[in-house]
Amino acid sequence: TLGISCSEGRCAPQAQNAVAYLQDKLQMHFGERVRVVNYGVGGTMATQLRDGTGNRRAGPTAGLPWRERLAASPAQIVLINYGINEVMQDQTPEQFYAAQSALVQTARALGKEPVLETSNPMPDNRLNARLASMVAVTRRVAAEQHVPLVDQFAYISSLPDWKTLMSDGAHPKPGLYRLKAEQDAEVVEPLVRRLLDGTL
């Protein structure tokens, strides 16, 4: 969710990312009372978010374990998007399953509404096959815990020439981030509406 794109061999967070596009879309419907905040941290895994061992430069609570970090957060809906870094850092699907399950259970215990999101596919067929096993884990956790799911992997894989929408082997170009935000909004918008109506 950090929103990195690459150009001419250099990769950096871009203002045109899925989180920014999602905020624009939600505020168009609900006004500025809805805020979408990007706490994505590049290069980290779900286990690091759970344990508080990720990049400590990513905000004042980034070095805290997930439970403490989320307890201090005013967030009401939490989007969780992992999988690619697990593949790149040779984590097993079993480790990923344990971490994602814990993230969802903790969010629910703290009164937050978790939303799981599968990763976008990767152009490298070998890595993408490994990513598919992580995607299966995310789908499994969503089904087991009755969590809303944004299946970006399935959606993007169905697009013709989706590989041309990637800036490198893992990161989308801004146009694909916009498409991802549209998929996010389909799932998140009804949750926001229910929160604002007091029915969630």
QUIKA-V24433 format. One record per residue. N is the residue number from 1. SS is DSSP state (hx for helix, st for strand, lp for the rest). Layout:
BEGIN
n:N ss:SS
n:N ss:SS
END
This chain:
BEGIN
n:1 ss:lp
n:2 ss:lp
n:3 ss:lp
n:4 ss:st
n:5 ss:st
n:6 ss:st
n:7 ss:st
n:8 ss:lp
n:9 ss:lp
n:10 ss:st
n:11 ss:st
n:12 ss:st
n:13 ss:st
n:14 ss:lp
n:15 ss:lp
n:16 ss:lp
n:17 ss:lp
n:18 ss:hx
n:19 ss:hx
n:20 ss:hx
n:21 ss:hx
n:22 ss:hx
n:23 ss:hx
n:24 ss:hx
n:25 ss:hx
n:26 ss:hx
n:27 ss:hx
n:28 ss:hx
n:29 ss:hx
n:30 ss:hx
n:31 ss:lp
n:32 ss:lp
n:33 ss:lp
n:34 ss:lp
n:35 ss:lp
n:36 ss:lp
n:37 ss:lp
n:38 ss:lp
n:39 ss:lp
n:40 ss:lp
n:41 ss:lp
n:42 ss:lp
n:43 ss:lp
n:44 ss:lp
n:45 ss:lp
n:46 ss:hx
n:47 ss:hx
n:48 ss:hx
n:49 ss:hx
n:50 ss:hx
n:51 ss:hx
n:52 ss:lp
n:53 ss:lp
n:54 ss:lp
n:55 ss:lp
n:56 ss:lp
n:57 ss:lp
n:58 ss:lp
n:59 ss:lp
n:60 ss:lp
n:61 ss:lp
n:62 ss:lp
n:63 ss:lp
n:64 ss:lp
n:65 ss:lp
n:66 ss:hx
n:67 ss:hx
n:68 ss:hx
n:69 ss:hx
n:70 ss:hx
n:71 ss:hx
n:72 ss:lp
n:73 ss:lp
n:74 ss:lp
n:75 ss:lp
n:76 ss:lp
n:77 ss:st
n:78 ss:st
n:79 ss:st
n:80 ss:st
n:81 ss:st
n:82 ss:lp
n:83 ss:lp
n:84 ss:hx
n:85 ss:hx
n:86 ss:hx
n:87 ss:hx
n:88 ss:hx
n:89 ss:lp
n:90 ss:lp
n:91 ss:lp
n:92 ss:lp
n:93 ss:hx
n:94 ss:hx
n:95 ss:hx
n:96 ss:hx
n:97 ss:hx
n:98 ss:hx
n:99 ss:hx
n:100 ss:hx
n:101 ss:hx
n:102 ss:hx
n:103 ss:hx
n:104 ss:hx
n:105 ss:hx
n:106 ss:hx
n:107 ss:hx
n:108 ss:hx
n:109 ss:hx
n:110 ss:lp
n:111 ss:lp
n:112 ss:lp
n:113 ss:st
n:114 ss:st
n:115 ss:st
n:116 ss:st
n:117 ss:st
n:118 ss:lp
n:119 ss:lp
n:120 ss:lp
n:121 ss:lp
n:122 ss:lp
n:123 ss:lp
n:124 ss:lp
n:125 ss:hx
n:126 ss:hx
n:127 ss:hx
n:128 ss:hx
n:129 ss:hx
n:130 ss:hx
n:131 ss:hx
n:132 ss:hx
n:133 ss:hx
n:134 ss:hx
n:135 ss:hx
n:136 ss:hx
n:137 ss:hx
n:138 ss:hx
n:139 ss:hx
n:140 ss:hx
n:141 ss:hx
n:142 ss:hx
n:143 ss:hx
n:144 ss:hx
n:145 ss:hx
n:146 ss:lp
n:147 ss:lp
n:148 ss:st
n:149 ss:st
n:150 ss:st
n:151 ss:lp
n:152 ss:hx
n:153 ss:hx
n:154 ss:hx
n:155 ss:hx
n:156 ss:hx
n:157 ss:hx
n:158 ss:lp
n:159 ss:lp
n:160 ss:lp
n:161 ss:lp
n:162 ss:hx
n:163 ss:hx
n:164 ss:hx
n:165 ss:hx
n:166 ss:st
n:167 ss:lp
n:168 ss:lp
n:169 ss:lp
n:170 ss:lp
n:171 ss:lp
n:172 ss:st
n:173 ss:lp
n:174 ss:hx
n:175 ss:hx
n:176 ss:hx
n:177 ss:hx
n:178 ss:hx
n:179 ss:hx
n:180 ss:hx
n:181 ss:hx
n:182 ss:hx
n:183 ss:hx
n:184 ss:hx
n:185 ss:hx
n:186 ss:hx
n:187 ss:hx
n:188 ss:hx
n:189 ss:hx
n:190 ss:hx
n:191 ss:hx
n:192 ss:hx
n:193 ss:hx
n:194 ss:hx
n:195 ss:hx
n:196 ss:hx
n:197 ss:hx
n:198 ss:lp
n:199 ss:lp
n:200 ss:lp
END
